[in-house]
Amino acid sequence: MFFTACETVDPGPNFVIPNETFDADFFFCHVEPEFLFAKKCGPGDPAAGDAANGCHFNSAAVSGMPLVNHAVIDCGGGEKPLSRAQLAPGGPAQGNLQAASLEMSRDALTAPIVVRPSGAKHPRVVLVPGDPAIDVLKRWANR
């Protein structure tokens, strides 16, 4: 018996690429405070030459990963938020999780959330080799 290989596959009319789901608690307790907030991804860093409110808090300034300013989620130094009150669906924290998740992949080093702020098509270099924030993003990719 001889089989021939298909060169193309028709995915059908309802083809959808599944969204990856990354650990929300890890995002709120580590990614947001140790990367997004620490690196001033939302407001920008005037000391680094960023215009005031010229980064991810300003949807007119960025085409991807729009972020919303909100109070840091209190995790008490642990792995889970102490209160879920700030994590309401449609709220700013959930919006930031969704926006960041769309830029993340299981291979963190090839994810746009790492590659772009490392200098690829980004206004300033935010991440450099050996930056602890990269390790935070690698850990999130595996959760």
N, C-alpha and C positions, 0 to 999 in steps of 0.2 A: 504494500500500500504506500502511496506517495502523496504527501500533503504539500501544498504550496503556501507560502507565507503571504499574509496580507500586507500591502504596503501602506494602506490607510484604514482607519476605523471611523465609521460614522458614529459620533457620540449621541445622535438623536436630537430631537427638538428641545428637550428639557435639560440639556447639559449644564451642570453647575460645578464650579470648582469649590470644594468645601472650604469653609473658613477654619483656620486653626484656632483652637481655644487654648489660651495661656492662663496660668494661675492668677486669678484676680487678686487674691490676698497678697501674693508676692509682689504684684504690681504696686498695690497701694502702700505696702510696708517697705519696699525696697526700690523698685524702678522709679516711681515718682519722686520720692525724696532724695535718693542717692544719685539719680541721673537727671531726670527732667528738671526738677527744682534746683538741685545743686549746680547744674551747668547753665541755669537760667535760660532754658530752651523756650520758655513762654515769653517773658518780657524782653529777653536779650540781655546783653552785657555791655553797657556803655563803655566800660573800661577796655573792652575788646573791640570797640569801634561800632557796635550795633546802635542803630537808631532807637530812640525811646519807643518802646512798644512796637518794635519793627520785626519781631520774630513770631513764634507760633501762637501767641495770644491774639495776633492780628491776622485774621483770615484773608485780608487784602494783601498782606505781605508775603504769605506762603501759600503754595498750592497743595501741600499735603500735610498731614498730621496737625490739624488745627487743635489747639489746646485751650482750656478755659482755666482761669485762675480760681483757686479755691484754697481753703485752709488745709494744711497738711493733715492727712488721716492719722489719728493717734493709734499706733500699734503697741504702745508701751514697751518698745524695744523687742517685741516678739514677732511672730509670723502671721498674726491675724489682727485685723482692726478690732479695737476694744468695743466700738459701737458701730452698728450698721446704719445709723441715722444719716450720715453723710453719703451713703452709697445708694441712694434712691435711683431707680431706673430713670433715665433721662437727665439725671443730675450731672454737674460738672465732672465729678470723679469718674463716673461711668463713661461719660463722653471721652475723657482722656484715655481711659483704658481701651475703649473701642478704637480711637484714632491711633494709638501706639500699637495695638495688636495688628492693625492692617499693615504696619510697616515692619513687622516682626516675622521671623521664620524659625523653624527648628534648627537651622544652621545659622546661628546668630552672626557669625562673621561675614555672611553674605547678605544679611538682612539690611534693608534700606535704613532702618533705625540706627545701625552701626556704620554702614558704608558711607552714607551721605555726610554725617557730622565728622567723619574721619577725613573729609576733604573733597569727596566726589560730588560736584555740583551743589555745594553748600556755601553760603556766604562766608563762613569762618570755620576753622578747624576747632571742633569741640572735643573730639576724642583723639588721643594719641596712643601709640602702642604702650602697653603696660598700665594704662589708666584703669583704676579699680572699677569704674563704671562699666567697662567692657565685661569684666567678670560678672557683674550684677546682671547684665543682659544675657550672658551665656547661661547663667543659672536659671533665668526666667525662661529661656528657650527650651530647657529640659524639664519644665514643670507642666 
